[in-house]
Every structure is written in structure tokens, then in C-alpha cells.
């Protein structure tokens, strides 16, 4: 019992302090902690390898992810309670403290093989078609580099054999560079995998933002708008970087034709993150400007599942626009009082304008009037 309490406490501290946007979670049997880069409701996992003294997955093994499977009620689109779970994907590789480290291999649903490298649980590059180089091939590559005065690569750690796996789990992207004017040719298998990963990551982050906002309700008061929790905000930023990288590698036209819905969703999630941060920082003016720009370029969602997100953004913009007009009345009165030398009345009007529609310009005007009233 004491051992279990220690595990729960240590896990809670990790959840609270981890800088990444993912989280540790227990496997289905409750015995092992594994890292989930993009947690979603209904995620569950099993781990075939070992675990360390603190309960974290360790060594080589296969991590199998599952998602809840829900069935629709007959004659309705309303989902019924979960009827079970289906395999979402499998990763085979080496774990260190519950996170993958080094080379991983997977085989998609069409039997295509891919490999990639993970560092501290995050993918550091796009998937590469085919199996990873053999030990001999890696040695030959190191010798070749050495012969050209290149720094020799360190020995690659890896198991003698990887199990065939299938995975559609999203990966954490690296920050992208500026998109080249002419993207390099991408192998069809890798392109397909990049598209799948991007769509999966977009859906995962959309789900997290939905949970954080209370499923995108209509906004009728500024004080009901809460800034996204730091881990959720970081997942949005990571997704924005991923979308930029995605367009750079596949080309803007290809990205739009293959993933237009996801691209618009990423822009909408970025608008949510920025506008809620602005409002929480008492800058409703910046929030209104950003929301207006976004909705001008994206007035309607492309698909029905985006409607709650668009409704949330639209209601926030309408509220900001209405409150800005109400605040303008107080600003005009304050200006008139200030011109008449009635500084106290002017300050009260500007304070009411700020309470109605907070923004830095009004706050600065209040400070100026207060300094003038003190003869400073």
C-alpha cells in the first residue's frame, strides 16, 4: 500500500511540473507508467517490456495504444456508451523512464515499413520509409563518414529484432525552418504517413482545447474566458510549428488539397490560444483584432465538426465588439471631462471604460490622468 501511494504521489508531481505538453499515464493493468505525447479521452495502453523500481516502462518492448470504440444508437447519430476499444497503434523500441529513446520501427496498415528516431519520448524527424539500417550498414556509414574527415557517429543502440507494428499515433514535431520555395520530393509512403500524423495530431490537440474550454461554449462575459492551461497552450504551439513544417516539406498547394480542414483547424486553435491569452492579459482590443482577422478570412467552418470551435470564436468576437462600443461612450465622456478640467470625473469614466473593455491604451490614459491630478 505504501509503495502504491509513493507511485501516485511521484506521478502527480511529474504531471504538475513536466514542461512538455504530454503526460504520463498508467497502462491498463495499472502497473506501469508510460508517456503520452497527446492525451485524449479514452486513450489506454499496454506495455510488453519491463518496468523500473518506480513503475516506469523500461528496456525494449512494444507499447500498444487503444482508443474507445463507441456505437451509434440505431436510427440516431447520438453515440452510445463505449462498447469496447480498438487498437490505435503499436510502437516497438527502447524505453527510458516511460519514454521512448532511440530507433523505433512500425509497419502501417498497408504493410509499409517505417522507422524513426525518438528522443525523450518525442520524435525528432519525419518517418523514413523502410526498415532501419542493419548494424553492419551503420558501421559502414560511420566508416564512410570517417574517411571523409567527418565526425564518426556514435554506435546506435537497438534491439536485435523489432516486432512488426502498426501506428497512427501523432508525434511531437520539431520547430520548422522557413519553407523552401520548391519543396524537395517526398516519397509517396512518407507523404502518406506525414498526412496521417498531421491529421491525428490536429484531432488530438482539438480534443485537448475542447476539454480545456468546456467544449467551446458561447461566450457572453469576458470574465468567463480562461487562458488555456500551459500544457494545452504548448500543444497548440507545437501543432502550429508542425503545420508550418508540413507545408514546407509538401508544398502549400499540396498541404491545402490534402489537409485543408486540418489547416483551418490549426489556425482556429491558434486564434483560441492567442485571444484567450490576450483577454486574460487585459487586452481585449488585441483579442478583438485577432478574432476579426481570423473570421474575415475564415467566416464559416468547412465541416460540421468544426462548428462548435467557430461558434466559440464568433461569440467571443461579437462580445468584444459590443463591449468596445459600450466602452467608447465612457471614453468620450472621459475626454470631455478631461477637457473641462474635471479630472476626477474623467478618471471615473475611463475606469468604467476599462472595466467594460480592458486594454493597454485605456489603462495608460488612466495613469496619465492620475499623475496629472497629483501634479507629477
ZALO-162956 format. One record per residue: x, y, z of N, C-alpha, C, O in turn. Coordinates in steps of 0.2 Angstrom, whole numbers, plus 2048, in hexadecimal, padded with zeros to 3 digits. Layout:
ZALO-162956
XYZXYZXYZXYZ/...
end
This chain:
ZALO-162956
8047FA80080080080080480680080380B7FC/80A80680480E80C80581180D7FE8128137FB/8148087FB8178087F481280B7EF81580F7EB/80C8097EF80780C7EA8068147EB8068177E7/8068167F280581D7F380B8217F180A8267EE/81181E7F28178227EF8168227E88188287E5/81481D7E481481E7DD80F8237DB8108277D6/8098237DE8048287DC80682F7DD8058347D9/80A8307E380C8377E58128397E081283F7DD/8168347DE81C8367D98198387D381B83C7CF/8148347D18108357CA80D83C7CA80D8407C5/80A83E7D08068447D080B84A7CF80A84F7CC/8118497D281684F7D281984F7CB81A8557C8/81984A7C781C84A7C081684D7BC8188517B8/81084C7BD80B84F7B980B8567BA80A85A7B5/80C8597C080C8607C28128647BF8118697BD/8188607BF81E8647BD8218637B68258677B4/81E85E7B382185C7AC8208627A781A8657A7/8258647A482586A79F82286879982086C795/82186179781F860791817860791814861796/81485F78B80D86078B80985978C80385978C/80D85478C80A84D78E80A84C79580A850799/80884579780884379E80983C79E80883879A/80B83A7A480C8337A68058307A78018337AA/80482A7A67FE8267A87FF81F7A980481C7A6/7FB81C7AD7FC8157AE7FA8107A97F58127A5/7FD80B7A87FA8067A37F48037A67F28047AC/7F17FF7A27EA7FC7A47EA7F87AA7E67F87AE/7F07F47AB7F07F07B17F27F47B87F27F27BD/7F37FB7B77F57FF7BC7FC7FF7BF7FD8027C4/8007FB7BC8067F97BF80C7FE7BC8117FE7BF/80B8017B68118047B380F80B7B080980C7AE/8138107B18138167AF8168177A881C8157A7/81281A7A381581B79C81382279A80E82579D/81782579581682C79381182C78D812828789/80C83178E80883278880883978680783E78A/80B83A78080D84177D80684577D80684B77E/80184277B7FB8467797F584277C7F183E779/7F48437837EE83F7867E78417847E6847782/7E383C7837DC83D7817D88387857DA833787/7D283A7867CD83678A7CC82F7877CC82F781/7CD82A78B7CC8237887D28207867D281A785/7D88247877DF8217857E081B78B7DF81D791/7E38167897E581178E7EB80D78A7EC80D784/7EF80A78E7F580778B7F780078F7F57FF795/7FB7FC78C7FE7F678F8067F778D8077F9788/80A7F47918117F47908147ED7918127EA796/8177EA78C81A7E378C8217E37908237DD791/8247E879182B7E879482B7E879B8267E779F/8307EA79E8317EA7A582F7F17A882D7F67A4/8307F27AF82F7F87B28347F97B78377F47BA/8367FF7B983B8017BE8388017C58327FF7C6/83C8027CA83A8027D18358077D28318067D7/83480C7CE82F8117D08298107CB8248147CC/82980A7C78238097C382380B7BC81E80B7B9/82880F7BA8298117B382B80C7AE82F8077B0/82880C7A882A8077A38318087A283480D7A1/8358027A183C8027A083E7FD79B83B7F779B/8447FE7988467F87938427F878D83E7FC78B/8437F27898407F17838397EE7848387EA788/8357F077F82E7ED78082A7F077B82C7F4777/8237EF77B81E7F17768197F577A8167F277F/8187FB7788127FF77C80C7FF77780D802771/8077FC7798017FC7757FC8017787FA80177E/7F98067737F480B7757EE8087737ED80676E/7E980A7777E28087757DD80F7767DF81377A/7D880F7727D38147737CC8117747CB80C772/7C88157777C18137797BD8127727BE81776E/7B980D7717B580C76C7AE80D76E7AB80A772/7AB81276B7A481476D79F8127677A1813761/79981076879480E76378F81376378D815769/78C81475D78681975D78081575F77F80F75D/77B81876277581576477181575D771819759/76E80F75C76A80D756765813754761815758/76681574E76181B74C76382274E75F82674E/76982275176B82975477382A753777825752/77583075377C83175377F83275A78583475A/77B83175F77D83276678182C76877F826767/78782D76A78C82776C789824772787827777/78A81D77278881A77878E81977D79481B77B/78D81778379381678779881178479780D77F/79F8127857A480E7827A38077827A1804788/7A480377D7A27FC77D7A97F877D7A97F277D/7AE7FC77D7B57F877D7BA7FD77B7BA80377B/7C07FA7797C57FE7767C97FA7717C87F4770/7CC7FE76C7CF7FB7677D67FE7677D880376A/7DB7FA7647E27FB7637E380275F7E080275A/7E68067627E880D75F7EF80D75B7F0810756/7F380975E7FA80875B7FF8057607FD804766/80480375D8097FF76181080276081280375A/81480376581B80576482080076781E7FE76D/8257FF76482A7FA7678317FE767833801762/8347FE76D83A80176E83C8017758397FD779/84180577784480577E84180B78284081177F/83F80A78883C80E78D84181079284580C794/84181779484581979984081D79D83E82379B/83F81B7A383A81F7A88348207A48318267A5/83181B7A182A81C79E82A81F797825820795/83082279583082578E83582278A83A81F78B/83282278383681E77E83D82277D83D82877D/84281E77C84982177B84C81D77584D817776/84E82077085281D76A84D81B76584881E763/84F81676184C81475B84681075C84580B761/84081275983A80E75983880C75283A80F74D/83480675183280474B82B80374B828800750/82780474682080274581F80073E822802739/8197FC73D8177FA73780F7FD73780C7FB73B/80E8007318078037318027FE72F8047F872E/7FC80072E7F67FB72D7F77F87267F47F3724/7FB7FB7217FC7F971B8027F471A8047F2715/8057F372080B7EF7208127F371F8177F071E/8117FA71E8177FE71D81B7FF723818800729/8227FE7238267FE72982980572982B808724/82980872F82C80F73183180E73783080A73B/83681373783981373D83B81A73F83B81F73A/83C81C74583D82374784182374E84181E751/84482975084782975684382E75B841833759/84382B76184082F76684583176C84A82D76D/84483776E84883977484483C779840840778/84583977F84183B78583983B78483583F786/83783578083083477E82D838779828837777/83183C77582F84177083383F76983983D76A/82F83F76483283D75E83684375B83484975B/83C84275984184775784184874F84584C74D/83E84474B83E84574483884174183483D745/83684273B83183F738832837737838835737/82D83373682E82C73583282B72F83182F72A/83682672F83A82472983881D72683781872A/83681D72083481771D83981171D83F81271D/83780B71F83B80571F83D80472683C80872B/8417FE7278437FC72E84980072F84C80372B/84B8007368518047378588017358577FB734/85D8047348638017318657FC7368657FC73C/8687F673486B7F17388717F373B8747F973A/8737EF7408797F174487F7F273F8837F7740/8807ED73A8857EE7368857F473188A7F8730/87F7F672F87E7FC72B88080272F88380772C/87E80273588080873A88780973A88A80E73A/88A80373B89280373C89580673589A80A736/89280373089580672989480D728898811726/88E81072B88D81772A89281B72E89482072C/89381873489881C73989F81C7368A3821736/8A18167338A78167308A881A72A8AD81E729/8A281B7268A281F7208A38277228A782A71F/89F8287288A082F72A8A783172D8AA83672C/8AA82B7308B182C7338B682E72D8BA83172E/8B582A7288B982B7228B983171F8BE83371B/8B48357208B383C71D8B48417228B2847722/8B883F7288B984472D8B38467318B484B735/8AE8437318A88447348A884173B8AC83D73C/8A58457408A58427478A183B74789C83B744/8A48367498A182F74989B83074E89B832753/89682C74B88F82C74F890827755894822754/88D82875A88D82376088981D75E88581D75A/88B81776188881176088081276187E815766/87C80F75D87581075E87280A762873804761/86F80C76886C80676C866804769862808767/8657FE76A85E7FB76785E7F47688637F0769/8587F17688577EA7698597E67638597E975E/85A7DF76485C7DB75F8567DA75A8587D8754/8507DB75C84B7DA7588457DF75A8447DF760/8417E275583B7E67578357E27548357DF74F/8307E275882A7DF7568267E37518277EA751/8237E074D81F7E47488197E874B8167E5750/8187EE74A8137F274E80F7F67498117F7743/80A7F974B8057FD74880480374C803802752/80580974A80480F74E80181574A803816744/7FC81874D7FA81E74A7FA8247507F782974F/7FE8237557FF82875A80382E75780782D753/80183475A80483A75780B83A75B80C837760/80F83E75881683F75B81784675C81484B759/81B84876181D84F76382285175E82784F75D/82085775A82485975582A85E75882A86075D/82F85F75483486375583286A75282E86A74D/83587075583387675283687774B83B875749/83187974683387973F83787F73D837884741/83B87E73883F88473583A88773083588572F/83D88C72D83989072883888B72283D887720/83288B71F83088771A83488871383588E711/83788371083B88470A836886704830884705/83888A6FF83488C6FA8328856F682C8856F3/8368806F583487A6F28368746F683B8736F7/8308716F983186C6FE8358666FB8348656F5/8398626FE83C85D6FC8378576FB8328576FE/8388536F683484D6F58348486FB8398476FE/82D8476FC82C84270282983C70082583C6FC/82C83670282A83070082282F702820831707/81F82B6FD81782B6FE81682870581182A708/81A82370781882070E819824713815825718/81F82871382082D71881B83371881983571E/81983571281483A71280D83871580A83C719/80B83271480582F71680682F71E801830721/80B82D72180C82C72880C83372B80A834730/80F83872881083F72A80884272B80784572F/8048417257FD8437257FA84072B7F684372F/7FA83972C7F78367317F98387387F583A73C/7FF83973980283C7407FF8437417FD845747/7FF84773C7FD84E73D7F584E73E7F3852743/7F184A73B7EA84A73C7E98477447E584A747/7ED8427467EC83F74C7EE8457527EA845757/7F38487517F584D7557F08537567EF85575B/7EE8557507E985A7507E38587547E085C758/7E08527537DA8507577DC84F75E7D8851762/7E284D7607E484C7677E485376B7E1854770/7E78587677E785F76A7E086276B7DF865770/7DC8617667D58647667D286176B7CE86576F/7D285A76D7CF8577737D185A7797CD85C77E/7D885C77A7DB85F7807D88667817D6868787/7D886A77C7D587177C7CE87077E7CC875782/7CA86C77B7C386B77C7C286A7847BE86D787/7C68657877C586478E7C786A7927C486B797/7CC86D7907CE8737947C98797947C987C799/7C687A78F7C187F78E7BA87D7907B5881790/7B98777927B28747947AE87378E7A887478D/7B18707887AE86F7827AB87577E7A687477B/7AF87A77E7AE88077A7A788377B7A3883776/7A688578179F88878279F88F77F7A489277D/79989277E79889977C79A89D78179889C787/79E8A37807A08A778579C8AD78579A8B1780/79A8AF78C7958B578D7988B97927968BF793/79E8B87957A18BC79A7A98BB7997AB8B5798/7AD8C17997B48C07997B78BC79F7BC8B979E/7B48BD7A57B78B97AA7B68B27AA7B88AE7AE/7B28B07A57B18A87A47B68A57A07B789F79F/7BA8AA79D7C08A77987C68A679C7C88AA7A0/7C88A079C7CE89D7A07D489C79B7D3899796/7DA89E79D7E089D7997E18957997E089279E/7E38927937E488B7937E98897977EE88D798/7E988379B7EE88179F7F588079B7F587F795/7FA88179F80188279B80287B79780487C791/80187579A80286F7957FE86F78F80086D78A/7F887278F7F387278A7F68777857F687677F/7F887D7877FA88278380088077F80188277A/80587C78380B87A78080987577A80D875775/80487177B80286C77680087077080186D76A/7FC8757717FA87976B80087C76780087C761/80587F76B80B88276880F87C76481187E75F/80F87676781287176480F86F75D81286D758/80886F75D80486E75780587375280687174C/80587975480787F74F80D87E74C80E87F746/81287C75081987B74D81987574881C875743/81587074A81486A74681186B73F81386973A/80C87073F80887273980D87573580D87572F/81187A73881687E73481B87973081D87A72B/81D87473482286F73281F86B72C822869727/81986972D81586572981586872281686571D/81386F72281287371C81987471881A874712/81E87471D82587571A82786F71682B870711/82686971982886371682486171082685E70B/81D86271081985F70B817865706814863700/81886B70881687070380F87370580A86F708/80E87970580787C70780187A7047FC878707/8028796FD7FC8776F97FA86F6FB7F486E6FC/7FF86B6FC7FE8646FE7FB8647057F6860706/7FE8687097FB8687107F486A7107F0867714/7F286F70D7EB87170D7E686C7097E186A70C/7E98697047E48647007E485E7047DE85B704/7E985C7087E885570C7E58567137E2852716/7E785C7167E585D71D7E286471E7E4868723/7DE86771A7DB86D71B7D786E7217D8873725/7D38697237CF8697297D486A72F7D386E734/7D986672F7DE8667357E186D7357E386F73B/7E386F72F7E787672F7E387B7327E587F736/7DC87B7307D88817337D787F73B7D688473E/7D687973D7D68787447DC87A7487DB87D74D/7E28797457E887B7487E78837497E988674F/7E58877447E588E7457E089074A7E189574D/7DA88C74A7D588E74F7D788D7567D689175A/7DB8877577DD88675E7E388B7607E388D766/7E788D75B7EB89275D7E889975F7EA89C763/7E289A75B7DE8A075D7DB8A07647DB8A5768/7D989A7667D789876D7DC89A7727DB89D777/7E28977707E78987757E989F7767EA8A277C/7EA8A37707EC8AA7717E78AE7747E88B2778/7E18AD7727DB8B27747DA8B177C7D98B577F/7DA8AA77E7D98A97857DF8AC7897DE8AE78F/7E58AC7867EB8AE78A7EA8B678A7EC8B978F/7E88B97857E78C07857E28C378A7E38C778D/7DC8BF78A7D78C178F7D98C07967D88C479A/7DD8BB7977DF8B979E7E48BF7A07E58C07A6/7E88C179B7ED8C779C7EA8CE79C7EE8D379B/7E38CE79C7E08D579C7E18D97967E28DF796/7E18D57907E28D97897DC8D67857DE8D2780/7D68D87867D18D67827D18D977B7CE8D6776/7D48DE77A7D58E27747D98DD76F7D78DC769/7DF8DA7727E38D676D7DF8D076C7DF8CD766/7DB8CD7717D78C776F7D28C876A7D18C4765/7CF8CE76A7CA8D07657CD8D075E7CA8CE75A/7D28D475E7D68D47587D88CE7557D78CC74F/7DB8C97597DD8C37567D78BE7547D78BB74F/7D18BF7587CB8BB7567C88BD7507C68B974C/7C88C474F7C58C77497C98C57437C68C373E/7D08C57437D48C373E7D38BC73C7D28BA736/7D28B77417D18B07407CB8AF73C7CA8AB737/7C58B273F7BF8B073D7BD8B47367B98B1732/7C18B97357C08BC72E7C38B77297C08B7723/7C88B472A7CB8AF7257C88A87267C98A4721/7C58A772B7C28A072C7BB8A172F7BA89F735/7B68A472B7B08A672E7AB89F7307A78A0735/7AC89A72D7A889472E7AD88E72F7B288D72B/7AB8897337AF8837337AD87F72D7A887F72A/7B287A72B7B18767257AD8707277A986E722/7AD86E72D7AA86872F7A68697357A886D739/7A186573679C86673C7A086574379F868748/7A58607437A985F7497AD86574C7AF866751/7AE86A7477B18707497AD87674C7AF87B74E/7A687574B7A187A74D7A287C7547A2882755/7A38787597A387A7607AA87F7617A9884764/7AF87D75E7B588175E7B488875B7B688D75E/7B18887557AF88F7527AA8937567AB899756/7A588F7597A089375D7A38967637A289C765/7A88937667AC89576B7B089C7697AF8A176D/7B389B7647B78A17627B28A77607B48AD761/7AD8A575C7A88AA75A7A58AE7607A48B4760/7A38AA7657A08AD76A7A48B276E7A28B7771/7AB8B076F7B08B47727B18BA76E7B18C0771/7B18BA7687B28C07647AC8C57647AD8CB765/7A68C27647A08C67657A08C976B79E8CF76C/7A28C67717A28C97777A78CE7787A58D477A/7AD8CD7757B28D27757B08D97717B18DE774/7AD8D876C7AA8DD7687A58E176B7A58E776B/7A08DE76E79B8E177279E8E577879C8EB779/7A28E277C7A58E57827AA8EB7807AA8F0783/7AD8EB77A7B18F07787AD8F67767AF8FC778/7A78F57737A28FB7727A08FE77879F904779/79E8FA77D79C8FC7847A19007877A090578A/7A78FE7877AD90178A7AE9087877B090D78A/7AD9087807AE90F77C7AA91477F7AC91A77F/7A49137827A09187847A391B78B7A392178B/7A691778F7A99197957B091D7937B2922796/7B391B78E7B991E78C7B89257897BC92A78B/7B29267867B092D7837AF9317897B0937789/7AB92E78E7A99327947B09347987B093A79A/7B492F7987BA93179C7BE9367987C193B79C/7BF9367927C293B78E7BF94278F7C3947790/7B994278F7B59497907B794B7977B8951798/7B694779C7B89497A37BF94C7A47C09517A7/7C49487A17CB94A7A17CC95179E7CF9557A0/7C89527987C99597957C695E7997C8964799/7C195D79D7BE9627A27C29627A87C09667AD/7C795F7A97CB95F7AF7C895B7B57CA95C7BB/7C39577B47C09537B97C494C7B97C19477B7/7CA94C7BC7CE9467BB7CB9407BF7CB93B7BC/7C89417C57C593C7C97C09387C57BF9327C5/7BB93C7C27B69397BE7B99367B87B69307B6/7BE9397B57C19357AF7C492F7B17C392A7AD/7C792E7B67CA9287B87C59237BA7C691D7B8/7BF9257BD7BA9207BE7B791D7B77B69177B7/7B69227B27B491F7AC7B991B7A87B79157A6/7BF91C7A97C49187A67C49117A97C590C7A6/7C49117B07C490B7B47BE9077B27BF9017B2/7B890A7B17B29067AF7B39037A87B18FD7A6/7B69077A37B890479C7BD8FF79D7BC8FA799/7C28FF7A17C68F97A27C38F37A57C58EE7A3/7BF8F47AA7BB8EF7AD7B78EB7A77B68E57A7/7B48EF7A37B08EC79E7B48E97987B28E3796/7B98EC7967BD8E97917C58EB7927C78F0790/7C88E77967CF8E87987D48E87927D38E378E/7D88ED7927DD8ED78D7E38F27907E18F6794/7E98F178D7EF8F578F7EE8FC78E7F0900792/7EB8FE7897EA9057877E690978C7E890E78F/7E090678F7DC9097947E090979A7DF90E79E/7E390479C7E79037A27EC9097A37ED90C7A8/7F090A79D7F591079D7F191679E7F491B7A1/7EB91779B7E891E79B7E691F7A37E79257A5/7E491A7A67E291A7AD7E991C7B17E89217B6/7EE9197B07F491B7B37F69227B27F99267B7/7F69257AC7F792B7AA7F39307AE7F69357B1/7ED92F7AF7E89337B27EA9337BA7E99397BD/7EB92E7BC7ED92D7C37F39317C57F49347CA/7F89307C07FE9347C27FD93C7C18009407C5/7F993E7BC7F79457BC7F49487C27F594D7C4/7EF9437C57EB9467CB7F09477D17EE94A7D5/7F69437D17FA9447D68009497D580494A7D9/7FF94C7CF8049517CD80B94E7CB8109517CC/80B9487C98129447C78139457C08199437BE/
end
